[in-house]
């Protein structure tokens, strides 16, 4: 998916240089905002399951469809 980066590190002040969390976000284009889909502690989970990936992909599909409809209607 365009703009999908499942393991972007984000530092936290209490964990210093270890960068303690991973974020999953989605950016499509200027037609819709950047969405934070999940934030996980590195110690919580190494990878997403196939079911979790599928669920996130479905959410992204719905978000894109919503923003396309909204932009076609000229709603800002």
C-alpha positions, 0 to 999 in steps of 0.5 A: 500500500502506498505510504505504508510503513509498518515499523517506523520507530518513534523515540520515547523520553523514558527509553532513551536511545532504545526507541521503545515503540513502533507505529503503523500509520497510513498516508495516502495523499493531500486529499485525506489526513495522515492516520495513526492506525496502531502504536505498539511497544517493542516489547509487546509484539515483534510482528503483526499476524496475518489477521491483524494485517488484513484488518488494518488493510480493510480499515485503510480501504474504508478510510480511502473510500470515505475521503474519496466520497467526501472530496467528490461532494466538496465537503471540507 
